[in-house]
Amino acid sequence: MAQITNLMGAMVLEKPATELVYKKVAIPVAGQGQVQIKVTACGICRTDLHIIDGELAYPLQPLIPGHEIVGIVSAIGAGVTAFNIGDTVGVAWLGFTCGRCRYCLNGQENLCDNARFTGYTLNGGFAEYTVADERFCFAIPSLYANAQGAPLLCAGLIGYRSYCMVPELAVNIGIYGFGAAAHIVIQLARHQYKQVFAFTRPGDDISQKFALQLGAVWAGDSTQRPPEKMDAAIIFAPVGQLVPQALLHLGKGGMVICGGIYMSDIPSFPYKLLWQERSIKSVANLTRADGRSFLAVAPTVPIHTHITTYPLQKANEAIYRLRQGGIEGAAVLVM
């Protein structure tokens, strides 16, 4: 007779600034209003690197990272009404909001004072199973009910929220840092007939070629001047120096959108770079409305994610390659 076990494999961050450790831990049980999810795939986001490196303070310890989760509902807790066992769901960064603070009441749940985050202050998807609040799970279109869908849950969602901040009449859009989020955003932009200028780290010819393959009209490194003034720029790279660099190449009334949760310090710059109604805006987290909207739009483009898959126990190898810029598109753990 096969041995019955209530343990699962998981990659665990025991303390910041250390490698993840593969461990056997208890399978989490769905509580009130929660669903238990058998994880199919979980993307590795640059935010995971910031958490692992200790650049984001006060994570859950020990922690199972991962917030780009696609999986199948394997059990439901009391009171669950939105999903049934066997449904394919996605879980993203925003894992809980209080619904009572002034931000929640004003429709800004992404700024909730009491928010909790998947793979940061809640255990995430670098594991065979996870649990999540049903209110913060998304129904996944059949096209993305697999590893291809995982990057949509953060790279896609944050990229989408960032892109939605671009002024409607903008035509020339710069993207700094051509990784997982950028390779999704460029597909949205090209679908709307925008011109995209892609900026990479100096010497990254592979990412520049990738950007051109996806429809960028120009690709170069972040020290170069694009062929035309930009109407907006989205910065995904966590490099503060890129903010004044992007401002330098904006036309009048242009906007720089900082799409990352973490960025190194922004150096001082002359006021003339900001004058003529240029602006700088940051993006914080996401809302459930963002998720529903983007997951409805993605199949109509359709968004195609370029992924490199790794088995769960190879998470550290995938993280190393992502850190070195060796991943084209997104890295995804498959269970």
N, C-alpha and C positions, 0 to 999 in steps of 0.2 A: 504494500500500500504506500502511495506517495505521502511524504511527510507534509503536514499542514504547517504553514508558517505565516506569521503576521509581520514579517520583515520585508524590507525593500532595499534596493541599492540606491544610494544618493551620493552626490558630490557635496561635501560639507566644507564651509569656511569656518575653521575653528576660532581664528582671530585674524583681524586685518593684516595685510602685508605678508601673508603666507600663501602657499599653494593650497588648492582644494585637496581634500582627502576623500577617497572613496570609502564609504562605510555602509554597513547594514544597520538600518534604523527602523523604528516602528512605522508601519503604514499609518498615515493620519486618518482619523475617523471623522466623517462629516457630522458637524454639530448643527444646531438650530440654524436654518436658513442657508446651510452650506451644501455644496456638492463635492463628492469625492471624484477625482479625475484620474484615470489611467493615462499617463502622459504618453503621447505619440512622439512629439518633438518639442524641443525648446531652443529658441534662438539664443545666441550669445550677443549681447548688446555692449556697446562701449561703456554704458553706465555700469554694467557688471564689473568691468575693469576698474572703474573709479571706486566701487564698493570694495572690491578685493584689495586694491592698493591702499585703502584707508583714506581716500580723498573725500569720501562722504562719511560724515561722523555718525556715530551711534547706531550702527546696524544691529539687528538681532544677533546674539551670539549664544551658541553656534548658529550658523545660518546656512540654509540651502538657497543659493542664489537662483536667478532665472525668472524673467518676467515676459517672455515671448512664448507662451505655452499654447499648444494645440493638443487636445486629448479627447477622450471619450468618457462620458459620465458613467462611473462604475457603481456609485451608491448615492443616495440622497438623504439629507437630514430632515428632521421634522420641519414642516411648514414650507418646504420647497414646492413651488408651483410653476416656475418658468421652464424647467427642464425635466426630462425623463431619463432613466437609465438607457444608455446606448446613444444618446445625443452627442454630436461632436460640438465642442465648445472651445473658445479661446479665452485666455486670461492675460491681462495686460498689467502695466505698471501700477495703475491706481486700483488698490484693493479694498479700500474702505473710506467712506466719508461720514461725518456725523449727521449731516442733514439739518443741523441746528445753528451753526455759526453764521455770521453775516455773509460770508462768501457763499456758503451753500444756499442760503436763502435768496441771494442775488443771482443765482444761476452760474456761479463761479466755483463749482465744486473742485476744480483743479487746484484751487488755492485754499482749500479747507484747512482750518487751524488744527484739526484733529485727524488728518488723513493718515492712512497706513498704506504701505507700498509693497507690492509683491516682489519677493526676492531681495528685500532690503529690511523692512520692519515686519514682514510676514515671510514665512518660508515659501520658496518658489518652485520652479520646475526642473531644476537639475536633479531629477529623481524619477523613479518609476511611477510614483503616485503623488498627488498633492490634493489639497482642499482649497476651496475658494467660496466666497460669498456669492450666492447665485445672482445677486443684483449687479455684480461687477464682472459677470461672465458674458461673453458674446456668442450668439449663434454664428457658426462659421459656414460661409457658402461652400457648396460641395467642391468647387474648383480648388479650394484652399484647405481642405480637410486632410492635410498631410504636412510633410516637412516644408513644402513650398509656402505654406500659410504662416509659419512661425514668425518670420521677420516682419510680417504685416502688423503684429501686435505691439511693436514699439517703434522700430525703425520706420515702419509705415505710418503708424498713428502720429508720432511726433513730427515726422516729415510732413504729414498731411496738415496738422495743426499749424506748422510753420508756414507751409505753402499758402494756407488760407489767409494768412496775414499779409501776403503780397498784395499791393493795390491792384484792383481789378483791371485797370488800364495798362498795367506794366507789361512790357513786351520783352525787354532784355533782362534776364534774370541770371545772376551769378550764384554759383554753389561752391562753397569752400569746404573741402574735405569730401572726397568722393568715395564714401563707404556705403554701408548698408542703407542708411536713410536716403542718401543722395541718389542711389541707383533706382530707388522707387519714385522719388519726387520728380526726377527728370522725365519719367514716363507720364506722369500726370501733366507736367508742363508741356511736353511735346504733343500730348493729346489735345491741348488747348492752343496749339500753334504758337507757343512762346519760343523765344530764342534763349538757349541756355549756354552760359559760359562756365566751364568747369575748371576749378582751381585745385591743384593737388600740392603735396609737399614737393620741394625741389628734387628733381631726379626721378620722380615716380612716373616713368614713361608707361608702365603697365596700366595704371589707373587712368592716365590721360587717354590712352588708346581705348580703354573700356568705355569711357565717357563718350568718345566720338562714335563708337559703335552703337551706343544707345541714343544717339541723335544730337549730342552737343554740337553747336556750330563752331565752337572754339574750345580748346583745352590747353592749359599751360600750368606753370607752377605759380604759387601764391605771390611771388615777387614780380610777376609780369603784369603788364597793362593789357586789358582786353581790347579788342579792336573797336569797340564802341562803348559809350557811357552806359552804365547799367541803371535800370529803373528800380531794382531791388537786389539785395544779396542775402542769401541764407547761409549762415555759418554753422556747420556741423562739427568742424574740427575744434577741439577744446583749447584753442590758442588765442589768447587775448590780443596779441599783436595783429591779428587779422582784422580786428574791428576798425582801427584807423586806416588800415590798408584798403579795406572795402569801401570806406567812406571816400577815400581818395578817388575812386573810380565810379562813384555814383553821380547821376545827373541831378538837377534841381528837384527837390521834393522826394528824393529817393529814400528808401528805408533799408537799414541793416537789421536782419532778424537773427538773433542768437538762439539756435535751436537745441543747445545742449544743456544738461542739468549742471554741468561743471565746466568751468573755463579758467585758465590761468589769468593773472591780473591783466587788465587792459592798461596799456601805457598811456601817458598823457599825450594829447595831440592838440594842434592849434584849432581855435574856434572856427576858423574859416572852412574847415572840413565839414563841420556840422551846419554851418550857415546855409541860407537859402532853403530852409524848411526840410532839410534832411533829418532823419530820426533814427534812433536805435531802440529796438524792442527785444525783450527776452520772451522765451516760451517756457512755461512751467507746467509740466505734467500733461494731462489730457482730461477730457470729460467723457462720460459715457456717450454723450451725443456725438462727439468726435468719432468714437469707435463705430457706432451704428452707421453714421454717414459714410465714413471711409469704406467700411466693409460692403456697403451697397454700391459705392462708386467703383471699387477695385475690379470687379468682374466685367464692368462695362468698358474698361480701357482696352483690353484687360491688362492688369499689372502682372508682370512675370518676374518672380524673384530669382536671382542667380545665387545659388547656395552651394556651400561645401559642407558635407555632412561628416559627423564624427560620432562614434559610439560614446555612450555616457562616460565610460571610464577614461576616455581620451580627452576629457574637458580641458585639462591643463595644457595639452599640446595645442588644442584649438585656440585657447586664450593667448598662448605665446605667439602663434602665427598672426592672430588679430592684432596684437600689440605691435608686432613688427611690420604691419601693413601688408602681410602676405595673403590676405583673403580678398578675392574678387567678389564683391557683393556681400553676402552674409554667411556666417558660420552657424551651423545648426546641429545640436545634439539630437540623436535619434535613439529611442529606447528599444 
